Amino acid sequence: MELSPGFDVETKLFAKAGVADHLDRELARPKYQVAPIELGTNSDRYPAIQRCYKTTRQILESILDTIHPVILVAKVALIEGDIDQLSLLTDQGSTLVGIFLPNFERTLSICMESYARAPKRHLALIQRLSDMVSFCRIG
C-alpha cells in the first residue's frame, strides 16, 4: 500500500475480518509462549471504522478468555466502549492502558485532530480509566 504517513493514514481505513479467530488459534498453539500483546503501538486501535467492525473489542474478549496480558494504547473516545472488558482484564491483573492526549488547548487540538474529543472530556476519560484499570499512562 502506498499511503502517506499523515493524511492517508487518518482517512484511508482498512479492516481485517477474523482477527480474533486467528488470535484464538495462535494462543491455543501448544508451543505459544505468553508475552504481552500490544495493541495500538503503531497506529490507534480505535479508528472510526471500529464502530462497525469492533475488532479491538473482539481481540479483548479473546484475551480475556485466555487470561493473557495486554497493553492498549489509544487516543480517542471509542475506548470507552471497551471499559467493561478492560475492567475485567484488570481484575485478572493483566492490563496496561496508555492514553495519548495531544494538547490541552481546544482550538489547537481541533486543528491537530479534528475527530478528537475536547481536552476536558479526554481528561475525564483518563480519570475514569485510571480508576478502573491497573495502569493508565498519559502520553
C-alpha positions in Angstrom: 0.0 0.0 0.0 1.3 3.4 -0.9 0.0 5.6 1.9 1.3 8.9 3.0 2.2 9.0 6.7 -0.2 11.8 7.5 -3.5 12.3 5.7 -3.8 8.9 4.2 -3.2 7.1 7.5 -6.0 9.2 9.1 -8.5 8.9 6.2 -8.0 5.6 4.4 -9.0 2.9 6.9 -8.8 -0.9 6.4 -10.2 -3.8 8.4 -9.2 -7.4 8.7 -12.0 -9.8 9.3 -11.5 -12.8 11.6 -8.6 -11.3 13.6 -10.0 -12.6 16.9 -10.4 -16.1 15.4 -6.8 -16.0 14.2 -5.7 -14.8 17.6 -7.6 -17.6 19.3 -5.8 -20.2 17.2 -2.5 -18.7 17.8 -2.9 -18.5 21.6 -4.1 -22.2 21.6 -1.0 -23.5 19.9 1.0 -25.8 22.2 4.3 -24.0 21.6 2.9 -20.5 22.1 4.9 -18.6 24.7 2.9 -16.0 26.6 4.1 -12.4 26.2 2.0 -9.2 26.5 0.1 -8.4 23.3 0.4 -4.7 22.4 -2.5 -3.0 20.7 -2.2 0.5 19.2 1.5 1.0 19.4 1.9 1.5 15.7 -1.5 3.1 15.0 -4.5 3.9 17.0 -6.6 0.9 17.9 -9.8 3.0 17.8 -10.1 4.5 14.3 -13.7 5.4 13.3 -14.0 2.1 11.5 -14.1 0.4 14.9 -17.8 1.5 15.3 -18.7 -1.1 12.6 -16.1 -3.9 12.9 -15.4 -3.9 16.7 -12.2 -5.8 16.1 -10.5 -4.3 19.2 -13.4 -5.5 21.4 -13.2 -9.0 19.8 -9.5 -9.1 20.5 -10.0 -8.0 24.1 -12.7 -10.7 24.5 -10.2 -13.4 23.2 -7.5 -12.1 25.6 -10.0 -12.1 28.5 -11.0 -15.7 27.7 -7.3 -16.8 27.8 -6.2 -14.7 30.7 -3.5 -13.1 28.6 -1.6 -9.9 29.3 -2.4 -6.9 27.1 -1.1 -3.4 26.6 -3.5 -1.0 24.9 -2.6 2.5 23.6 -5.4 4.7 22.4 -6.1 8.4 21.6 -9.9 8.6 21.1 -13.1 8.2 23.0 -14.1 4.8 21.4 -12.0 3.2 24.1 -15.0 3.9 26.4 -17.0 1.2 24.7 -14.5 -1.3 26.0 -14.1 -0.2 29.6 -16.1 -3.2 30.8 -13.6 -5.5 29.1 -10.6 -3.5 30.4 -12.0 -3.7 33.9 -12.4 -7.5 33.7 -8.9 -7.8 32.3 -7.7 -5.6 35.2 -9.3 -8.0 37.7 -7.1 -10.7 36.1 -4.1 -8.4 36.7 -3.1 -8.4 33.0 -3.9 -4.9 31.6 -2.0 -1.7 31.0 -3.6 1.2 29.2 -2.0 4.3 27.7 -3.9 7.3 26.5 -2.5 9.8 24.1 -3.5 13.4 24.9 -2.0 15.6 22.2 -2.9 19.0 23.6 -4.9 20.8 26.3 -5.8 23.8 24.1 -9.1 23.1 22.4 -8.5 25.2 19.3 -5.1 23.7 18.6 -6.5 20.2 19.4 -9.2 20.6 16.7 -6.5 21.7 14.2 -4.3 18.7 15.1 -7.0 16.0 15.2 -10.5 17.2 14.1 -12.2 14.0 15.4 -10.6 14.1 18.8 -12.7 14.9 21.8 -12.4 18.1 23.8 -9.4 18.1 26.1 -11.6 18.3 29.2 -13.6 15.3 28.2 -10.4 13.5 27.4 -9.1 14.2 30.9 -12.4 12.9 32.3 -12.0 9.7 30.3 -8.4 9.3 31.6 -9.6 9.8 35.2 -12.3 7.1 34.7 -9.8 4.7 33.2 -7.2 5.3 35.9 -9.9 4.5 38.5 -10.7 1.2 36.7 -7.5 -0.3 35.2 -4.3 -1.2 36.8 -2.2 1.4 35.0 -3.2 4.3 32.9 -0.4 6.3 31.3 -0.8 9.6 29.6 1.4 10.5 26.6 
